[in-house]
Amino acid sequence: MAIDMLGQIPDRETVRLMTRGWLGTPYMELFGPGMARSVGIPEEEFTALLNLPEEEMWRQWERQLDTARMPSVAERVREFNQAGIRWSCLQNSNAGVSAKPIPNDHLAGIVHQHPDKLIGFAGVDPRKGTSAVREVERSINELGLKGVCLAPFQFHARPSDRLYYPIYAKCVELNVPVWINTGIHWAIDCPIEIQRPIYLDEVAIDFPELKIIAGHGGWPWINEMVAIAWKHRNIYIETSATRPKHIGTPDSGWETLIYFGNRTIQDKVVFGSEWTVLGMPIADVIAEVRALPLREEVKEKWLYHNAASLLDIK
């Protein structure tokens, strides 16, 4: 059994809005082929678009999306059940990527179709100040979402920037976790160091009651990430967007996570897939986790028990 802390259900509107924010960045080339496979579009059809002028590429990509036979939410949930997923956390992570972000209401509409299987994390733009804080409160109290996600590279501000502090304070008040994109990003107009794990240290000091999920695991600063998670009881490391087999591969830079994740921080690592950008079935991602060089009881913690504790799932 597993909890996927960064699952996705790529319906047509979500994929359209998400990939629109990838235009002009390496994200389209890096993750577009996987996204295409995940929605039933042959990879070769997508990759044929990459050399086209940007707007022509977008027009043809939209045509592919319009004609693709995408599985329904119910079909995706059946896939999750077959893979042993008990809960899948869907995240609205493009609040600052494009002029038209994915509405939290759209995410909530998907979650409410299967409230016994799906959990939603709201996306907010902290640059909107008080209205962003109100959106957090509305998303939790009215829409029934269970957390907030932030991607600092979208806002050109380190997670320790005071820009985020009203949102952190509201999350503490509402007792919901915040997922923070940590580690490498591919935005060419923003310094890579803006998402270094070291900045979460200050956040955890100022908000010791805030449940912090370091999304994507913090690579290439894994030593730093592990040290901070070891230090702070309220910081968890989430593993999405990297194939687990690469996390377990020597010389990949993830060795410290495997070593200490099997020992001192075994209760601080949570599984996330983001299987859509990997372009592989969620069942295959879980199989790669089970093949990692970890003790069997630790695998169960990474896959389920740590996230259940984090989310207060009984």
ChimeraX commands (.cxc) that place a marker at each C-alpha (Angstrom):
marker #1 position 0.00,0.00,0.00 radius 0.5
marker #1 position 1.25,3.51,-0.81 radius 0.5
marker #1 position 0.43,7.19,-0.54 radius 0.5
marker #1 position 1.59,9.22,-3.53 radius 0.5
marker #1 position 2.44,12.72,-2.27 radius 0.5
marker #1 position 2.67,14.06,-5.82 radius 0.5
marker #1 position 0.19,12.15,-7.89 radius 0.5
marker #1 position -1.52,13.65,-10.88 radius 0.5
marker #1 position -4.67,13.12,-12.93 radius 0.5
marker #1 position -3.86,14.72,-16.27 radius 0.5
marker #1 position -7.24,15.79,-17.60 radius 0.5
marker #1 position -7.25,17.87,-20.76 radius 0.5
marker #1 position -7.62,21.29,-19.13 radius 0.5
marker #1 position -4.93,20.63,-16.51 radius 0.5
marker #1 position -2.43,19.47,-19.14 radius 0.5
marker #1 position -3.22,22.44,-21.35 radius 0.5
marker #1 position -2.71,25.01,-18.60 radius 0.5
marker #1 position 0.35,23.27,-17.15 radius 0.5
marker #1 position 2.21,22.89,-20.43 radius 0.5
marker #1 position 1.36,26.43,-21.54 radius 0.5
marker #1 position 3.59,27.56,-18.69 radius 0.5
marker #1 position 6.41,25.40,-20.06 radius 0.5
marker #1 position 6.70,27.31,-23.34 radius 0.5
marker #1 position 10.08,28.92,-23.85 radius 0.5
marker #1 position 11.69,26.85,-21.08 radius 0.5
marker #1 position 13.53,23.50,-20.97 radius 0.5
marker #1 position 10.49,22.00,-19.21 radius 0.5
marker #1 position 8.75,21.39,-22.53 radius 0.5
marker #1 position 11.66,19.38,-23.93 radius 0.5
marker #1 position 12.48,17.60,-20.66 radius 0.5
marker #1 position 8.99,16.68,-19.46 radius 0.5
marker #1 position 6.76,17.12,-22.50 radius 0.5
marker #1 position 7.46,13.65,-23.93 radius 0.5
marker #1 position 6.55,11.99,-20.64 radius 0.5
marker #1 position 3.40,14.07,-20.34 radius 0.5
marker #1 position 2.44,13.13,-23.90 radius 0.5
marker #1 position 2.83,9.42,-23.14 radius 0.5
marker #1 position 0.80,9.76,-19.95 radius 0.5
marker #1 position -2.19,11.16,-21.86 radius 0.5
marker #1 position -2.01,8.65,-24.70 radius 0.5
marker #1 position -0.17,10.72,-27.32 radius 0.5
marker #1 position 2.73,8.84,-28.97 radius 0.5
marker #1 position 6.04,10.36,-27.96 radius 0.5
marker #1 position 7.24,10.63,-31.54 radius 0.5
marker #1 position 4.22,12.81,-32.40 radius 0.5
marker #1 position 5.11,15.18,-29.59 radius 0.5
marker #1 position 8.86,15.31,-30.23 radius 0.5
marker #1 position 8.18,16.19,-33.87 radius 0.5
marker #1 position 6.81,19.51,-32.59 radius 0.5
marker #1 position 9.87,20.60,-30.64 radius 0.5
marker #1 position 11.70,22.16,-33.59 radius 0.5
marker #1 position 8.72,24.21,-34.70 radius 0.5
marker #1 position 8.35,27.93,-33.90 radius 0.5
marker #1 position 6.85,28.29,-30.44 radius 0.5
marker #1 position 3.31,29.37,-31.35 radius 0.5
marker #1 position 3.02,26.83,-34.17 radius 0.5
marker #1 position 4.23,24.12,-31.79 radius 0.5
marker #1 position 1.58,25.20,-29.31 radius 0.5
marker #1 position -1.20,25.12,-31.91 radius 0.5
marker #1 position -0.29,21.60,-32.97 radius 0.5
marker #1 position 0.09,20.46,-29.35 radius 0.5
marker #1 position -3.41,21.76,-28.60 radius 0.5
marker #1 position -4.73,19.81,-31.59 radius 0.5
marker #1 position -3.10,16.67,-30.21 radius 0.5
marker #1 position -4.68,17.30,-26.82 radius 0.5
marker #1 position -8.10,17.90,-28.37 radius 0.5
marker #1 position -8.06,14.59,-30.23 radius 0.5
marker #1 position -6.34,12.44,-27.58 radius 0.5
marker #1 position -8.47,9.80,-25.89 radius 0.5
marker #1 position -7.61,10.59,-22.27 radius 0.5
marker #1 position -8.63,8.19,-19.50 radius 0.5
marker #1 position -11.36,9.50,-17.20 radius 0.5
marker #1 position -10.82,10.27,-13.53 radius 0.5
marker #1 position -12.53,6.97,-12.68 radius 0.5
marker #1 position -10.15,5.07,-14.99 radius 0.5
marker #1 position -7.14,6.76,-13.40 radius 0.5
marker #1 position -8.42,5.85,-9.94 radius 0.5
marker #1 position -8.74,2.22,-11.02 radius 0.5
marker #1 position -5.08,2.35,-12.12 radius 0.5
marker #1 position -4.16,3.71,-8.68 radius 0.5
marker #1 position -6.09,0.93,-6.98 radius 0.5
marker #1 position -4.38,-1.72,-9.08 radius 0.5
marker #1 position -1.00,-0.21,-8.21 radius 0.5
marker #1 position -1.74,-0.29,-4.49 radius 0.5
marker #1 position -2.18,3.47,-4.09 radius 0.5
marker #1 position -4.35,4.18,-1.04 radius 0.5
marker #1 position -4.29,7.96,-1.46 radius 0.5
marker #1 position -3.04,10.16,-4.27 radius 0.5
marker #1 position -2.27,13.83,-3.53 radius 0.5
marker #1 position -2.97,16.04,-6.53 radius 0.5
marker #1 position -1.13,19.35,-6.54 radius 0.5
marker #1 position -1.86,22.62,-8.28 radius 0.5
marker #1 position 1.75,23.64,-8.75 radius 0.5
marker #1 position 1.65,26.23,-11.53 radius 0.5
marker #1 position 0.19,29.24,-9.68 radius 0.5
marker #1 position 3.02,31.50,-10.83 radius 0.5
marker #1 position 3.94,29.96,-14.18 radius 0.5
marker #1 position 1.47,31.54,-16.54 radius 0.5
marker #1 position -1.08,34.32,-16.82 radius 0.5
marker #1 position -3.84,31.72,-16.58 radius 0.5
marker #1 position -3.01,29.27,-13.80 radius 0.5
marker #1 position -5.04,26.18,-12.98 radius 0.5
marker #1 position -7.94,27.25,-10.72 radius 0.5
marker #1 position -8.08,25.55,-7.35 radius 0.5
marker #1 position -11.80,25.02,-8.02 radius 0.5
marker #1 position -10.86,22.83,-11.00 radius 0.5
marker #1 position -8.57,20.72,-8.82 radius 0.5
marker #1 position -11.24,20.45,-6.13 radius 0.5
marker #1 position -13.75,19.30,-8.74 radius 0.5
marker #1 position -11.49,16.37,-9.60 radius 0.5
marker #1 position -10.80,15.50,-5.97 radius 0.5
marker #1 position -14.49,15.53,-5.06 radius 0.5
marker #1 position -15.22,12.86,-7.66 radius 0.5
marker #1 position -13.29,10.37,-5.51 radius 0.5
marker #1 position -12.89,11.81,-2.00 radius 0.5
marker #1 position -12.02,8.35,-0.69 radius 0.5
marker #1 position -8.94,8.21,-2.92 radius 0.5
marker #1 position -7.83,11.74,-3.83 radius 0.5
marker #1 position -6.38,14.61,-1.79 radius 0.5
marker #1 position -5.77,18.09,-3.19 radius 0.5
marker #1 position -3.10,20.71,-2.44 radius 0.5
marker #1 position -3.96,24.27,-3.46 radius 0.5
marker #1 position -1.73,26.49,-5.54 radius 0.5
marker #1 position -1.35,30.14,-4.52 radius 0.5
marker #1 position 0.72,33.08,-5.69 radius 0.5
marker #1 position 2.31,34.74,-2.62 radius 0.5
marker #1 position 2.93,37.92,-4.61 radius 0.5
marker #1 position -0.80,38.59,-4.34 radius 0.5
marker #1 position -0.45,39.32,-0.64 radius 0.5
marker #1 position -3.64,39.26,1.40 radius 0.5
marker #1 position -5.67,37.77,-1.45 radius 0.5
marker #1 position -3.26,34.82,-1.54 radius 0.5
marker #1 position -3.82,34.21,2.18 radius 0.5
marker #1 position -7.57,34.40,1.62 radius 0.5
marker #1 position -7.23,31.88,-1.20 radius 0.5
marker #1 position -5.45,29.48,1.16 radius 0.5
marker #1 position -8.29,29.78,3.65 radius 0.5
marker #1 position -10.96,29.40,0.95 radius 0.5
marker #1 position -9.22,26.38,-0.57 radius 0.5
marker #1 position -9.02,24.58,2.77 radius 0.5
marker #1 position -12.28,25.61,4.42 radius 0.5
marker #1 position -14.59,25.84,1.40 radius 0.5
marker #1 position -13.04,23.63,-1.30 radius 0.5
marker #1 position -11.90,20.90,1.09 radius 0.5
marker #1 position -8.27,20.82,-0.07 radius 0.5
marker #1 position -5.71,19.53,2.42 radius 0.5
marker #1 position -2.52,21.53,1.87 radius 0.5
marker #1 position -0.70,24.21,-0.11 radius 0.5
marker #1 position 2.08,23.91,-2.70 radius 0.5
marker #1 position 4.66,26.54,-3.62 radius 0.5
marker #1 position 7.38,26.61,-6.27 radius 0.5
marker #1 position 9.86,29.37,-5.32 radius 0.5
marker #1 position 11.43,29.58,-8.78 radius 0.5
marker #1 position 8.07,30.76,-10.12 radius 0.5
marker #1 position 8.14,33.75,-7.78 radius 0.5
marker #1 position 11.89,34.49,-7.92 radius 0.5
marker #1 position 12.04,34.41,-4.12 radius 0.5
marker #1 position 13.75,31.95,-1.80 radius 0.5
marker #1 position 11.38,30.02,0.47 radius 0.5
marker #1 position 12.84,31.94,3.44 radius 0.5
marker #1 position 11.72,35.24,1.89 radius 0.5
marker #1 position 9.18,37.08,4.06 radius 0.5
marker #1 position 6.93,37.11,0.99 radius 0.5
marker #1 position 5.77,33.60,2.00 radius 0.5
marker #1 position 5.43,34.14,5.74 radius 0.5
marker #1 position 1.72,35.10,5.78 radius 0.5
marker #1 position 0.97,31.88,3.87 radius 0.5
marker #1 position 3.08,29.82,6.27 radius 0.5
marker #1 position 1.30,31.39,9.23 radius 0.5
marker #1 position -2.10,30.59,7.72 radius 0.5
marker #1 position -1.05,26.98,7.10 radius 0.5
marker #1 position -0.05,26.67,10.76 radius 0.5
marker #1 position -3.38,28.15,11.81 radius 0.5
marker #1 position -5.29,25.69,9.59 radius 0.5
marker #1 position -2.96,22.79,10.50 radius 0.5
marker #1 position -2.19,21.88,6.89 radius 0.5
marker #1 position 1.19,21.07,5.32 radius 0.5
marker #1 position 2.99,23.12,2.71 radius 0.5
marker #1 position 4.81,21.42,-0.17 radius 0.5
marker #1 position 7.78,23.49,-1.36 radius 0.5
marker #1 position 9.62,22.75,-4.60 radius 0.5
marker #1 position 13.19,22.10,-3.45 radius 0.5
marker #1 position 16.37,21.54,-5.44 radius 0.5
marker #1 position 16.97,21.88,-9.15 radius 0.5
marker #1 position 14.58,23.75,-11.40 radius 0.5
marker #1 position 14.74,24.46,-15.13 radius 0.5
marker #1 position 13.60,28.08,-15.41 radius 0.5
marker #1 position 16.25,29.87,-17.46 radius 0.5
marker #1 position 15.41,33.31,-16.02 radius 0.5
marker #1 position 15.93,32.38,-12.35 radius 0.5
marker #1 position 19.10,31.35,-10.45 radius 0.5
marker #1 position 19.21,27.67,-9.64 radius 0.5
marker #1 position 20.25,28.25,-6.02 radius 0.5
marker #1 position 16.91,29.87,-5.16 radius 0.5
marker #1 position 15.54,26.44,-4.19 radius 0.5
marker #1 position 18.48,25.18,-2.14 radius 0.5
marker #1 position 17.33,23.18,0.89 radius 0.5
marker #1 position 19.36,25.41,3.21 radius 0.5
marker #1 position 16.64,28.06,3.02 radius 0.5
marker #1 position 14.13,25.69,4.62 radius 0.5
marker #1 position 16.28,25.75,7.75 radius 0.5
marker #1 position 15.25,29.33,8.50 radius 0.5
marker #1 position 11.61,28.59,7.71 radius 0.5
marker #1 position 11.57,25.67,10.13 radius 0.5
marker #1 position 13.18,27.82,12.84 radius 0.5
marker #1 position 10.57,30.56,12.43 radius 0.5
marker #1 position 7.65,28.12,12.04 radius 0.5
marker #1 position 8.36,25.03,14.16 radius 0.5
marker #1 position 4.72,23.93,13.90 radius 0.5
marker #1 position 4.58,24.16,10.11 radius 0.5
marker #1 position 4.59,20.80,8.33 radius 0.5
marker #1 position 7.09,21.27,5.49 radius 0.5
marker #1 position 7.40,18.86,2.57 radius 0.5
marker #1 position 10.59,19.39,0.55 radius 0.5
marker #1 position 9.24,18.50,-2.86 radius 0.5
marker #1 position 11.44,16.68,-5.41 radius 0.5
marker #1 position 14.02,15.85,-2.76 radius 0.5
marker #1 position 16.55,18.69,-2.97 radius 0.5
marker #1 position 18.97,17.27,-5.56 radius 0.5
marker #1 position 21.79,18.20,-6.21 radius 0.5
marker #1 position 22.12,19.39,-2.58 radius 0.5
marker #1 position 21.30,16.04,-1.01 radius 0.5
marker #1 position 23.75,16.26,1.89 radius 0.5
marker #1 position 22.26,19.62,2.81 radius 0.5
marker #1 position 18.71,18.28,2.45 radius 0.5
marker #1 position 19.34,15.28,4.66 radius 0.5
marker #1 position 21.02,17.37,7.35 radius 0.5
marker #1 position 18.10,19.79,7.54 radius 0.5
marker #1 position 15.49,17.03,7.65 radius 0.5
marker #1 position 17.52,15.31,10.38 radius 0.5
marker #1 position 17.69,18.57,12.34 radius 0.5
marker #1 position 14.02,19.63,12.11 radius 0.5
marker #1 position 11.20,17.36,13.18 radius 0.5
marker #1 position 8.75,19.20,10.89 radius 0.5
marker #1 position 10.61,18.76,7.57 radius 0.5
marker #1 position 9.94,15.81,5.27 radius 0.5
marker #1 position 11.72,14.87,2.03 radius 0.5
marker #1 position 9.52,13.95,-0.93 radius 0.5
marker #1 position 10.98,12.05,-3.89 radius 0.5
marker #1 position 8.90,12.88,-6.98 radius 0.5
marker #1 position 10.02,13.66,-10.55 radius 0.5
marker #1 position 13.09,11.39,-10.35 radius 0.5
marker #1 position 12.88,7.72,-11.19 radius 0.5
marker #1 position 13.49,5.73,-8.00 radius 0.5
marker #1 position 16.00,3.51,-9.80 radius 0.5
marker #1 position 18.17,6.61,-10.31 radius 0.5
marker #1 position 17.89,7.48,-6.63 radius 0.5
marker #1 position 19.30,4.06,-5.89 radius 0.5
marker #1 position 22.08,4.24,-8.49 radius 0.5
marker #1 position 25.64,4.79,-7.19 radius 0.5
marker #1 position 27.24,8.11,-8.20 radius 0.5
marker #1 position 23.86,9.69,-9.00 radius 0.5
marker #1 position 24.21,12.11,-6.08 radius 0.5
marker #1 position 21.41,10.51,-4.05 radius 0.5
marker #1 position 23.61,8.19,-1.98 radius 0.5
marker #1 position 23.26,10.21,1.23 radius 0.5
marker #1 position 19.48,9.95,1.09 radius 0.5
marker #1 position 19.65,6.18,0.70 radius 0.5
marker #1 position 22.16,5.82,3.55 radius 0.5
marker #1 position 20.48,8.07,6.12 radius 0.5
marker #1 position 16.99,7.39,4.78 radius 0.5
marker #1 position 17.56,3.78,5.77 radius 0.5
marker #1 position 18.68,4.86,9.24 radius 0.5
marker #1 position 18.39,8.19,11.06 radius 0.5
marker #1 position 15.76,9.86,8.87 radius 0.5
marker #1 position 13.81,6.77,7.89 radius 0.5
marker #1 position 10.66,8.46,9.31 radius 0.5
marker #1 position 11.19,11.65,7.30 radius 0.5
marker #1 position 11.01,10.46,3.66 radius 0.5
marker #1 position 7.71,10.28,1.76 radius 0.5
marker #1 position 7.04,8.82,-1.66 radius 0.5
marker #1 position 5.94,11.04,-4.51 radius 0.5
marker #1 position 5.84,10.02,-8.15 radius 0.5
marker #1 position 4.78,12.81,-10.54 radius 0.5
marker #1 position 4.41,9.84,-12.84 radius 0.5
marker #1 position 3.10,12.01,-15.67 radius 0.5
marker #1 position 6.42,13.78,-16.29 radius 0.5
marker #1 position 8.27,10.48,-15.88 radius 0.5
marker #1 position 5.98,9.12,-18.59 radius 0.5
marker #1 position 5.61,5.73,-16.93 radius 0.5
marker #1 position 2.75,3.93,-15.15 radius 0.5
marker #1 position 2.52,4.59,-11.44 radius 0.5
marker #1 position 2.77,0.84,-10.75 radius 0.5
marker #1 position 6.22,0.82,-12.37 radius 0.5
marker #1 position 7.36,3.76,-10.24 radius 0.5
marker #1 position 6.32,1.91,-7.07 radius 0.5
marker #1 position 8.09,-1.23,-8.27 radius 0.5
marker #1 position 11.31,0.76,-8.56 radius 0.5
marker #1 position 10.89,2.01,-4.97 radius 0.5
marker #1 position 10.51,-1.58,-3.80 radius 0.5
marker #1 position 13.76,-2.44,-5.58 radius 0.5
marker #1 position 15.76,0.22,-3.69 radius 0.5
marker #1 position 18.53,-0.97,-1.33 radius 0.5
marker #1 position 16.47,-0.29,1.80 radius 0.5
marker #1 position 15.25,-2.51,4.60 radius 0.5
marker #1 position 11.74,-3.81,3.93 radius 0.5
marker #1 position 10.24,-2.01,6.91 radius 0.5
marker #1 position 11.84,1.24,5.71 radius 0.5
marker #1 position 10.31,0.83,2.25 radius 0.5
marker #1 position 6.88,0.61,3.89 radius 0.5
marker #1 position 7.61,3.82,5.80 radius 0.5
marker #1 position 8.69,5.66,2.66 radius 0.5
marker #1 position 5.72,4.40,0.67 radius 0.5
marker #1 position 2.95,4.77,3.24 radius 0.5
marker #1 position 3.46,5.22,6.98 radius 0.5
marker #1 position 5.44,8.48,6.97 radius 0.5
marker #1 position 2.93,10.21,4.70 radius 0.5
marker #1 position 0.04,8.84,6.74 radius 0.5
marker #1 position 1.57,10.40,9.84 radius 0.5
marker #1 position 2.21,13.69,8.03 radius 0.5
marker #1 position -1.37,13.88,6.74 radius 0.5
marker #1 position -2.93,12.62,10.00 radius 0.5
marker #1 position -4.44,9.61,8.23 radius 0.5
marker #1 position -5.66,7.11,10.78 radius 0.5
marker link #1:1,2 radius 0.2
marker link #1:2,3 radius 0.2
marker link #1:3,4 radius 0.2
marker link #1:4,5 radius 0.2
marker link #1:5,6 radius 0.2
marker link #1:6,7 radius 0.2
marker link #1:7,8 radius 0.2
marker link #1:8,9 radius 0.2
marker link #1:9,10 radius 0.2
marker link #1:10,11 radius 0.2
marker link #1:11,12 radius 0.2
marker link #1:12,13 radius 0.2
marker link #1:13,14 radius 0.2
marker link #1:14,15 radius 0.2
marker link #1:15,16 radius 0.2
marker link #1:16,17 radius 0.2
marker link #1:17,18 radius 0.2
marker link #1:18,19 radius 0.2
marker link #1:19,20 radius 0.2
marker link #1:20,21 radius 0.2
marker link #1:21,22 radius 0.2
marker link #1:22,23 radius 0.2
marker link #1:23,24 radius 0.2
marker link #1:24,25 radius 0.2
marker link #1:25,26 radius 0.2
marker link #1:26,27 radius 0.2
marker link #1:27,28 radius 0.2
marker link #1:28,29 radius 0.2
marker link #1:29,30 radius 0.2
marker link #1:30,31 radius 0.2
marker link #1:31,32 radius 0.2
marker link #1:32,33 radius 0.2
marker link #1:33,34 radius 0.2
marker link #1:34,35 radius 0.2
marker link #1:35,36 radius 0.2
marker link #1:36,37 radius 0.2
marker link #1:37,38 radius 0.2
marker link #1:38,39 radius 0.2
marker link #1:39,40 radius 0.2
marker link #1:40,41 radius 0.2
marker link #1:41,42 radius 0.2
marker link #1:42,43 radius 0.2
marker link #1:43,44 radius 0.2
marker link #1:44,45 radius 0.2
marker link #1:45,46 radius 0.2
marker link #1:46,47 radius 0.2
marker link #1:47,48 radius 0.2
marker link #1:48,49 radius 0.2
marker link #1:49,50 radius 0.2
marker link #1:50,51 radius 0.2
marker link #1:51,52 radius 0.2
marker link #1:52,53 radius 0.2
marker link #1:53,54 radius 0.2
marker link #1:54,55 radius 0.2
marker link #1:55,56 radius 0.2
marker link #1:56,57 radius 0.2
marker link #1:57,58 radius 0.2
marker link #1:58,59 radius 0.2
marker link #1:59,60 radius 0.2
marker link #1:60,61 radius 0.2
marker link #1:61,62 radius 0.2
marker link #1:62,63 radius 0.2
marker link #1:63,64 radius 0.2
marker link #1:64,65 radius 0.2
marker link #1:65,66 radius 0.2
marker link #1:66,67 radius 0.2
marker link #1:67,68 radius 0.2
marker link #1:68,69 radius 0.2
marker link #1:69,70 radius 0.2
marker link #1:70,71 radius 0.2
marker link #1:71,72 radius 0.2
marker link #1:72,73 radius 0.2
marker link #1:73,74 radius 0.2
marker link #1:74,75 radius 0.2
marker link #1:75,76 radius 0.2
marker link #1:76,77 radius 0.2
marker link #1:77,78 radius 0.2
marker link #1:78,79 radius 0.2
marker link #1:79,80 radius 0.2
marker link #1:80,81 radius 0.2
marker link #1:81,82 radius 0.2
marker link #1:82,83 radius 0.2
marker link #1:83,84 radius 0.2
marker link #1:84,85 radius 0.2
marker link #1:85,86 radius 0.2
marker link #1:86,87 radius 0.2
marker link #1:87,88 radius 0.2
marker link #1:88,89 radius 0.2
marker link #1:89,90 radius 0.2
marker link #1:90,91 radius 0.2
marker link #1:91,92 radius 0.2
marker link #1:92,93 radius 0.2
marker link #1:93,94 radius 0.2
marker link #1:94,95 radius 0.2
marker link #1:95,96 radius 0.2
marker link #1:96,97 radius 0.2
marker link #1:97,98 radius 0.2
marker link #1:98,99 radius 0.2
marker link #1:99,100 radius 0.2
marker link #1:100,101 radius 0.2
marker link #1:101,102 radius 0.2
marker link #1:102,103 radius 0.2
marker link #1:103,104 radius 0.2
marker link #1:104,105 radius 0.2
marker link #1:105,106 radius 0.2
marker link #1:106,107 radius 0.2
marker link #1:107,108 radius 0.2
marker link #1:108,109 radius 0.2
marker link #1:109,110 radius 0.2
marker link #1:110,111 radius 0.2
marker link #1:111,112 radius 0.2
marker link #1:112,113 radius 0.2
marker link #1:113,114 radius 0.2
marker link #1:114,115 radius 0.2
marker link #1:115,116 radius 0.2
marker link #1:116,117 radius 0.2
marker link #1:117,118 radius 0.2
marker link #1:118,119 radius 0.2
marker link #1:119,120 radius 0.2
marker link #1:120,121 radius 0.2
marker link #1:121,122 radius 0.2
marker link #1:122,123 radius 0.2
marker link #1:123,124 radius 0.2
marker link #1:124,125 radius 0.2
marker link #1:125,126 radius 0.2
marker link #1:126,127 radius 0.2
marker link #1:127,128 radius 0.2
marker link #1:128,129 radius 0.2
marker link #1:129,130 radius 0.2
marker link #1:130,131 radius 0.2
marker link #1:131,132 radius 0.2
marker link #1:132,133 radius 0.2
marker link #1:133,134 radius 0.2
marker link #1:134,135 radius 0.2
marker link #1:135,136 radius 0.2
marker link #1:136,137 radius 0.2
marker link #1:137,138 radius 0.2
marker link #1:138,139 radius 0.2
marker link #1:139,140 radius 0.2
marker link #1:140,141 radius 0.2
marker link #1:141,142 radius 0.2
marker link #1:142,143 radius 0.2
marker link #1:143,144 radius 0.2
marker link #1:144,145 radius 0.2
marker link #1:145,146 radius 0.2
marker link #1:146,147 radius 0.2
marker link #1:147,148 radius 0.2
marker link #1:148,149 radius 0.2
marker link #1:149,150 radius 0.2
marker link #1:150,151 radius 0.2
marker link #1:151,152 radius 0.2
marker link #1:152,153 radius 0.2
marker link #1:153,154 radius 0.2
marker link #1:154,155 radius 0.2
marker link #1:155,156 radius 0.2
marker link #1:156,157 radius 0.2
marker link #1:157,158 radius 0.2
marker link #1:158,159 radius 0.2
marker link #1:159,160 radius 0.2
marker link #1:160,161 radius 0.2
marker link #1:161,162 radius 0.2
marker link #1:162,163 radius 0.2
marker link #1:163,164 radius 0.2
marker link #1:164,165 radius 0.2
marker link #1:165,166 radius 0.2
marker link #1:166,167 radius 0.2
marker link #1:167,168 radius 0.2
marker link #1:168,169 radius 0.2
marker link #1:169,170 radius 0.2
marker link #1:170,171 radius 0.2
marker link #1:171,172 radius 0.2
marker link #1:172,173 radius 0.2
marker link #1:173,174 radius 0.2
marker link #1:174,175 radius 0.2
marker link #1:175,176 radius 0.2
marker link #1:176,177 radius 0.2
marker link #1:177,178 radius 0.2
marker link #1:178,179 radius 0.2
marker link #1:179,180 radius 0.2
marker link #1:180,181 radius 0.2
marker link #1:181,182 radius 0.2
marker link #1:182,183 radius 0.2
marker link #1:183,184 radius 0.2
marker link #1:184,185 radius 0.2
marker link #1:185,186 radius 0.2
marker link #1:186,187 radius 0.2
marker link #1:187,188 radius 0.2
marker link #1:188,189 radius 0.2
marker link #1:189,190 radius 0.2
marker link #1:190,191 radius 0.2
marker link #1:191,192 radius 0.2
marker link #1:192,193 radius 0.2
marker link #1:193,194 radius 0.2
marker link #1:194,195 radius 0.2
marker link #1:195,196 radius 0.2
marker link #1:196,197 radius 0.2
marker link #1:197,198 radius 0.2
marker link #1:198,199 radius 0.2
marker link #1:199,200 radius 0.2
marker link #1:200,201 radius 0.2
marker link #1:201,202 radius 0.2
marker link #1:202,203 radius 0.2
marker link #1:203,204 radius 0.2
marker link #1:204,205 radius 0.2
marker link #1:205,206 radius 0.2
marker link #1:206,207 radius 0.2
marker link #1:207,208 radius 0.2
marker link #1:208,209 radius 0.2
marker link #1:209,210 radius 0.2
marker link #1:210,211 radius 0.2
marker link #1:211,212 radius 0.2
marker link #1:212,213 radius 0.2
marker link #1:213,214 radius 0.2
marker link #1:214,215 radius 0.2
marker link #1:215,216 radius 0.2
marker link #1:216,217 radius 0.2
marker link #1:217,218 radius 0.2
marker link #1:218,219 radius 0.2
marker link #1:219,220 radius 0.2
marker link #1:220,221 radius 0.2
marker link #1:221,222 radius 0.2
marker link #1:222,223 radius 0.2
marker link #1:223,224 radius 0.2
marker link #1:224,225 radius 0.2
marker link #1:225,226 radius 0.2
marker link #1:226,227 radius 0.2
marker link #1:227,228 radius 0.2
marker link #1:228,229 radius 0.2
marker link #1:229,230 radius 0.2
marker link #1:230,231 radius 0.2
marker link #1:231,232 radius 0.2
marker link #1:232,233 radius 0.2
marker link #1:233,234 radius 0.2
marker link #1:234,235 radius 0.2
marker link #1:235,236 radius 0.2
marker link #1:236,237 radius 0.2
marker link #1:237,238 radius 0.2
marker link #1:238,239 radius 0.2
marker link #1:239,240 radius 0.2
marker link #1:240,241 radius 0.2
marker link #1:241,242 radius 0.2
marker link #1:242,243 radius 0.2
marker link #1:243,244 radius 0.2
marker link #1:244,245 radius 0.2
marker link #1:245,246 radius 0.2
marker link #1:246,247 radius 0.2
marker link #1:247,248 radius 0.2
marker link #1:248,249 radius 0.2
marker link #1:249,250 radius 0.2
marker link #1:250,251 radius 0.2
marker link #1:251,252 radius 0.2
marker link #1:252,253 radius 0.2
marker link #1:253,254 radius 0.2
marker link #1:254,255 radius 0.2
marker link #1:255,256 radius 0.2
marker link #1:256,257 radius 0.2
marker link #1:257,258 radius 0.2
marker link #1:258,259 radius 0.2
marker link #1:259,260 radius 0.2
marker link #1:260,261 radius 0.2
marker link #1:261,262 radius 0.2
marker link #1:262,263 radius 0.2
marker link #1:263,264 radius 0.2
marker link #1:264,265 radius 0.2
marker link #1:265,266 radius 0.2
marker link #1:266,267 radius 0.2
marker link #1:267,268 radius 0.2
marker link #1:268,269 radius 0.2
marker link #1:269,270 radius 0.2
marker link #1:270,271 radius 0.2
marker link #1:271,272 radius 0.2
marker link #1:272,273 radius 0.2
marker link #1:273,274 radius 0.2
marker link #1:274,275 radius 0.2
marker link #1:275,276 radius 0.2
marker link #1:276,277 radius 0.2
marker link #1:277,278 radius 0.2
marker link #1:278,279 radius 0.2
marker link #1:279,280 radius 0.2
marker link #1:280,281 radius 0.2
marker link #1:281,282 radius 0.2
marker link #1:282,283 radius 0.2
marker link #1:283,284 radius 0.2
marker link #1:284,285 radius 0.2
marker link #1:285,286 radius 0.2
marker link #1:286,287 radius 0.2
marker link #1:287,288 radius 0.2
marker link #1:288,289 radius 0.2
marker link #1:289,290 radius 0.2
marker link #1:290,291 radius 0.2
marker link #1:291,292 radius 0.2
marker link #1:292,293 radius 0.2
marker link #1:293,294 radius 0.2
marker link #1:294,295 radius 0.2
marker link #1:295,296 radius 0.2
marker link #1:296,297 radius 0.2
marker link #1:297,298 radius 0.2
marker link #1:298,299 radius 0.2
marker link #1:299,300 radius 0.2
marker link #1:300,301 radius 0.2
marker link #1:301,302 radius 0.2
marker link #1:302,303 radius 0.2
marker link #1:303,304 radius 0.2
marker link #1:304,305 radius 0.2
marker link #1:305,306 radius 0.2
marker link #1:306,307 radius 0.2
marker link #1:307,308 radius 0.2
marker link #1:308,309 radius 0.2
marker link #1:309,310 radius 0.2
marker link #1:310,311 radius 0.2
marker link #1:311,312 radius 0.2
marker link #1:312,313 radius 0.2
marker link #1:313,314 radius 0.2
view
